[in-house]
Amino acid sequence: MVKDIQEIQIGERYEVKPKGFHRAIRGKVQKVTADKIYFEVEHCELVDKPIASETPLVEAEIFDIKKSLTEHYFFS
C-alpha cells in the first residue's frame, strides 16, 4: 500500500476509490501535487460511468489509493 504521496509516479496505474464514486476505479496518474493525485479513468463500474465521463481527471488523496496495478508476471 502506498503511504507517501512522494512514492506516486506519473504514468503508473492504481486502483483508487475517490470521493463521489460508488466503486473503486482503475486509473493512470496524470498529475501529482503536494496533497492531491489526479487520475485518468481507465476502467470503472457501470454505476460510475456518468461521473467518470463528466471530468477528464479524477481528484484523489493518498488514502483513496487501494493498491498499485503494476504488472507482475509469474511463470511456472
TANORDA-V98341 format. One record per backbone hydrogen bond with DSSP energy under -0.5 kcal/mol. CO is the residue of the C=O (numbers start at 1). NH is the residue of the N-H. Records with the same first field share a line. If there is no record, write none. Layout:
CO = NH, NH
//
This chain:
4 = 7
5 = 8
9 = 12
12 = 29
13 = 69
14 = 16, 27
15 = 66, 67
16 = 25
18 = 21
25 = 16, 27
26 = 42, 43
27 = 14
28 = 40
29 = 11
31 = 38
36 = 33
37 = 39, 60
38 = 30, 31
39 = 41, 58
40 = 28
43 = 26
45 = 48, 49
46 = 49
48 = 52
49 = 53
50 = 54
51 = 54, 55
58 = 39
60 = 37
61 = 64, 65
62 = 65
64 = 17
67 = 15
//
